[in-house]
Amino acid sequence: MPSESGSLELPHGFRFNAIAAGIKVSGKLDLALIAADQNATASGVYTQNLVRAASIDWCRSITPSHEVRAVLVNSGNANACTGEEGERNNLKLAKLAADSLGCLPQQVIVLSTGIIGKQLQLPLIESKFPDLVQALQSDGSAFLRAADGITTTDNARKVASCRFEVSGQHYSIAIMAKGAGMIGPNMATMLSVAITDFPLEPLAAQQAIKTAADFSFNRISVEGHMSTNDALVLLASGHDEKFGAQSPQFSIFVEQLKQVCLECARLIPCDGEGATHLINIDIRGAESDQAADQIARTIANSALVKTAIYGNDPNWGRIVSAAGYSGVSFDPNQLSLSINDTRIFEHGTPLTFDAAKLSHAMKDNFEVRLQLEVGSGCGVACHLTSDLTIDYVRFNSAYHT
């Protein structure tokens, strides 16, 4: 993860900024803008929660597109469950950015995150908005400022980038994300904005971002709670001949996008609220990848598994029983399990192992690896989650009050 602006590989054609508009009572940065210098191709994937923010319906209505000019992110107010007034406020945010950039509201993607059920205070945002636009810059420091501006309960910003070559041309991808709680993937489960100067057709961009989400953000969780505001959007500023989904160049781009999204997605469970462990769940031998994924998700969302890992307890019974109620059919006599490369259960039978030694190994490592073999099939899946801690319960019991 780049920690300094100089280590970022930023694509051409974008400017960034964030300000403290007074949405957060803390006074921290809470309004971020990613602006394209010209019309950009845009695509996105959004929460599947039926209870969703006004921003989600807005984004779904305008993407994919070949003429988006900006992404505006409010990180202090979810603007969810706010009725028609919330819809009007979302449109006002789009108009604020559009008027400042000389485009139409339908060319502005709006994202929101924060407390559910409270109306946005638009006059405060309107008074500060000129400051946001006037200080837009294209350098790494501005990108990191915008990345800070989209966070809420995060302990740190989440960014990643890469540079790659296609047909003799060099391109870049950079991504910022926020997320530490309400993480239960069923598309992305957080806010994230990826930008690139690789030239894409809108339908190709849509396919690319969905593929990347399934490979990365759809394989993480903290507590399995799907948010009302989840969004992952991609903006492509390239204005050369645009590549479609059937081109070999597109395949190269998708592989790069998948990897940079995975790098960024991993940072979310690492920063899970109160987390002391990243849990890496590796499933092999299922009848299909889909079956393996279902088993991995079930284990990842088990409170008993997550609390055992928090206590550095190699409680294999919780893990194999979670696999058993996943809804996936397999032969229990084929089950084998390793924790941090220590084999503790094989072909349905527990093995003798040094529990105290393994517990110390779990305690001494932030990442705990669960490797479960469920048969001899070709299905595999990996899921990343965090442990469930006392600090998580304490934080979320007092989050609103």
N, C-alpha and C positions, 0 to 999 in steps of 0.2 A: 504494500500500500504506500503510495507516495505521501510523505509527510511534509515535504517542502515543495513550494510551487515550482521550483526549478526541475524537479523530477517528473513533472506531469508532461504527458504528450497530448497537447490540446489541438483539436482540429481547427482549421481555418473557418472564418465566417461567423463567429459568435462573440458576444460580449456579455459580461456578467456583473451583477452587483447584489447586495443585500443591505437592508437598513433595519433599524429598530423603529417600527411604526406605532408602537404602543399597543399592539395586539396582545403580547405577553405581558403579564404584570411584572415579570422579572426585569423588563427593560432590555432583554437580549434581542439579537437580530431575529426578525420574524416575518420579513417580507423579502423574497428573493425573485430576481428576474434574470432569465436566460433569453437573450435577444439574438435573433438571426439577422445578419446584415441585409440579406435578401430572402425572398420566399424560400422556405425549406420544405422538404418532404417530411411528413410526420406520421407516426403510427403509435398505437398504444394498446395495452391490455389492462383491464380494470377489474375491480372487485366483482365477485359473483354474489355478494350479499344483497338480498332483496331490500334491506334497509340501507340506503346509500346516500352519500352527500350530493348536493346540487352540482358540484364540480364534476362528478362522475357522469351524470347524464349529459352535461355540457360537452365533456371530452368525447364521449361516445358519438355524439351528434356531428362532430367536426373532424374526426379522424377515421380512416387514413385520409391524408390530404397532400397536395403538392404545393400548398401556399401558406403554410403556417409561419408566423413571424416571431412568436415568443411563447415562453412558458412562464407564467406568474404563479408563485407559490406562497401561500399564507400558511405559516407554521404555528399559529396560536389559536386557531378556531377551526373546528372541523366543518362548520356550516352544514351539518347533517341533522336531519329531523327538524328542519327549520321552515318547512312549508313554502308557500309562495314568496314570502319575504326573503327567504334564503335563496330562491331562484333569482329573484330580482337583484340581490346583492352580488351573486355570482356574475350576472351579466354586467353589473356596474364595474366590477373588477376588470372584466375583459375590456370594457369600454375605456377605462382609465389607461390601460396599457396600449390599446389600439390608438387612442387619440395622441398619446405621447410618441408613438412609433410611426404614425401616418399610415395605418392600415385599418382593416375592418375588425370588429369584435370577434367574428368567426375565425379570424386568423390567430387568435390568442388562446392557448391552452391554459386553463386555470386548475390548479391543484390546491387542496386545503387539507390541513391536519390539525388536531388539537381536541379541545373539549367538545363533546357532542351536545347539541340542543341549545346552544347560545347563538344569538344573532350577532353578526359582524357589526362593528361600529364604523361605518363607512366614512363619516366626516373626518375622523382621525387619520384614516388611511389616505384619504384624498389630500389632506394638508401636507402629508409627508411624501407623496408620490413623486413630485418633481425632483426631490433629492435622490430617489432611487434611479431615475432615468438619466439624470445629468452626469452621474458618476460611473456609468457603464464603462467597463474596460475589458480588453481581450486577453490580459495576461493571467498567469497562474494564480497570483494573489487574489485577483477578482473572482476566479473560479472557486477558490477555497472559501472565500467570503460567502459566496452564494451557497456553497455546500454547508457552511455553518448555519446559514439563514434558514435552511429547510428542516433543521433538527428540532426535536422537542425534548423527550426524556433521554436522548442519546448522551453517552458520556464523551463521545468524540465524533467528528465527522467521518463519513464513509465515502471514500473515493477510490477510483482505480482508472488506469488508462493504458493504452498500448499504441504502438506504431507498427505498421505492416506495409508490405509491398504487393501490389497487384499490377501485372502487365507493365512493369517498369515504373509505375507511379507509386508514390508514398502517400499513405493516408493514416489518419489517427482516429481513435475512439476514446472518449473520456466519459466517465459516469460518476454521478453523485447519488447517494441514497440516504434515507433516514429510516430508522426503525429500531426499537429496543423492546417494545411490548405490543400487545395485540397482534402477535405474529403467528398466523396459522394459514399457510399458503394454499390458495386455490386460484392462483394466477400469479400474484406477486406479494401481496400483503406488506406493504410499506409504500412510501413514495420514492420514486427514482426517476432521474432524467439522464438519458444517454444521448450523447451528441457525436456526430461523425461528419467528416468531409467526403466520405465515400458516396458517389452519386447513386441514388436509389429511386426506382419507381415506387409509387405509394403502396401497391399491392405486395411488392417484394419487401418493402420495409415492414409491412404488417406481418408477413410470414417470418421475417427475421426476428422481430421482437417477440413473437409468440414462441418460436423455437428456443430463443435464448432464455425466456422466462421459464419454460418447462425444464430446461437444463440447470437452472440456477436458483432463482428466487422461489420457484415452485417446490424446491427441495430443502427449504429451511422452515423452522418453526421455533417459537419460544414457549407458548402455552396453548397453541391451537385455536386462538380466537381470531376469526376473520374480521378485518376492519370494515367500516363503512366507506373508507376513503382510499383504498388501495389503488395505486396506479403506477405503471411503468411505461414511460413514453420514450420514443426515439425520434430525434431530429437529425436530418441529413442535409447538409448545406451544399453538397457537391453540385456543380452546375455544368459538368461535362455531360457527355452522352450517358444517360442513366441506365443502370443495369437492372435487368429483370430477374425473376426467380429462377429462370432456366439457364442462366449464363454460368459458366465455370467461375467467373470472377465473383459472382454472388456467393457461391459456396465457400470461397476463401474468406470473404467478409463475415459470413455467419459463424464460422469457426472462431474467428477472432472475437466477435461479439459475445459468443457463448462463454469464452474464457474470461473476458474482462467482467462480464456480469457475474460469473461464479466467484471471481476474486472479491468483488464488492459484496455479493450476497453473503459470503462467509462471515463478513464483519458484523452482520446483524445478530446472529445467535451468539457470537463472541461477546457482544455488547448487550445481551439479554439482561433485562432489569434484575440486578442482584446476582447475575451468573458468576459461578466460580469454575465451571467446566463447559467446554464445548464438547458435545457428544456427537461422534461421527458413526452413523449406523450404516453398515455395509451388508447388504443382503445378496446372496448368491444362490444359484441352483433352483430358482423358481421356474414355473412353467412359462412365464412371460415377464417382460420388464414391468408391465402393468401390475402383475401379481406381486412382484418383488417390491414395487413402490408402495403398494397397499400395506404390506407387512411392515415396511420401514416407517411409514407414517403412523401406523398404530402403535408401534414401540415408542416413537418419538413423542406421541401425545399421551403416553401413560404417565400419570402423576407418580405412581409407585416406582416406575423405572427412574424417572427424573429425580425423585427424592433419594433413591438408593445411590445414584451417582453423586449427588450432593454430599452424602455421608460417606463417600468412598467405599461403599459396600458392594462387593462383587456378587450381588444377589441374582444369580442366574435364573432362579425360578420366576422372578417377575418378568424377565426378558422373554423367556420361551413361552410363558403363558400368554403374554401380550401377542406374540406371533400366532398363538393358537386361536385367539378370538378375533383375529384380523378379518375373518371372512374368506380367507384364501385356503383352499384345500391343499394339504400336503400330508406326507406320511411322517408322523411324529418320530418314528424310529430312524428317520434320516436326519433329524435335527442335530447340528453341531454348533457350538458357540465358543468364541475366543474373546477375551477382553484384554486389550493392549497386547495382543499376540500371545497371551497365555491361554492355552486350551483348557477349558473347564467343563465342557459337556460335549459328548461325542456319540453320534448315532443313537440318540435317545437315552443315553446313560451318563450320569455324572462321573467326572474324573476326580482323582485325588490331586489337590493342588494346595499350595501354601497361601491361604486366604489373607493372612496378615501381610505377607510380602506383596501380594497383588494389591491390597488396599493401600499400602504405602506408595506403590507405583502409580496408582490412580491419583492419590493426593499430590504427588510430586509433579504431575503433568496436567496442564490446563486442558489438553485434548484427551478425551477418553474414547477409544475405538471399540465399537461392538461389531464383531464379525460373525454373522449368522448364516449358516448353510442349511437350506431347507430341502434339498434334493439334488438331482442330477440334471435339472433343466438348464436352459441357457439364459433365463431371466435374471437380470441384475438391477440393483438400484442403490443409490446412496442418499442419505438424508442427514442434514445437520440440524441440531437443536441444542438448547442449553439446559442445564440442570434447574431444578425448582428449589429455590432457597427461601430461608426465613426473610431475607431482605426483600425478595420479590413480593411476598405476602404483605409485609409491612408497607412497602412503597405503594402498592395498588390498593390497599385498604384505606389509604389516606390521600389518594391521587386527586380526588375531586374536592374533598373537604379541607 
